[in-house]
């Protein structure tokens, strides 16, 4: 399962350093979307590939 760490605050709801898991990836006509779930299961967000690259970094 892919894990991502927030590298800067996201929309005043999630703080820098929050860990997310990718629960779904989809692509429709060249546009990728990702659904991420927080580690403690208190929130879920839907992001484009551009937003994912701007705000997150993959953690191994």
C-alpha positions as a printed Julia matrix, in Angstrom:
60×3 Matrix{Float64}:
   0.0    0.0     0.0
   1.38   3.42   -0.93
   1.91   5.96    1.85
   2.3    9.7     1.43
   3.34  12.4     3.87
   1.97  15.92    3.67
   4.83  18.38    3.06
   2.8   21.56    3.64
  -0.58  22.33    5.17
  -3.53  21.39    2.97
  -6.65  23.58    2.94
  -6.37  24.46    6.65
  -7.7   21.04    7.61
  -4.63  18.81    7.48
  -1.3   19.77    8.99
   2.19  19.25    7.61
   3.51  15.78    8.47
   0.15  13.96    8.37
   0.45  10.44    6.89
  -2.05   9.29    4.24
  -2.64   5.96    2.5
  -3.73   5.74   -1.15
  -6.99   3.8    -1.17
  -7.9    4.38   -4.83
  -6.3    5.55   -8.07
  -8.25   6.21  -11.26
  -7.57   7.61  -14.69
 -10.13   8.95  -17.13
  -9.02  10.38  -20.48
  -5.53  11.16  -19.19
  -6.62  12.76  -15.91
  -5.48  10.87  -12.81
  -7.29  11.14   -9.49
  -6.25   9.74   -6.14
  -8.28   9.06   -3.0
  -6.2    9.31    0.16
  -7.2    8.27    3.69
  -5.48   9.5     6.85
  -3.65   6.94    8.96
  -6.04   7.42   11.9
  -9.09   7.18    9.56
 -10.49  10.62   10.44
 -10.49  12.06    6.92
 -10.48  11.32    3.23
  -9.5   13.56    0.3
  -9.7   13.33   -3.48
  -6.76  14.85   -5.36
  -5.55  15.34   -8.89
  -2.07  14.18   -9.82
  -0.87  17.8    -9.81
  -2.12  18.4    -6.24
  -0.56  15.14   -5.1
   2.85  16.2    -6.43
   2.56  19.71   -4.92
   1.51  18.75   -1.39
   2.76  15.21   -0.77
   5.86  13.06   -0.88
   5.89   9.27   -0.91
   7.05   7.52    2.24
   8.55   4.02    2.07
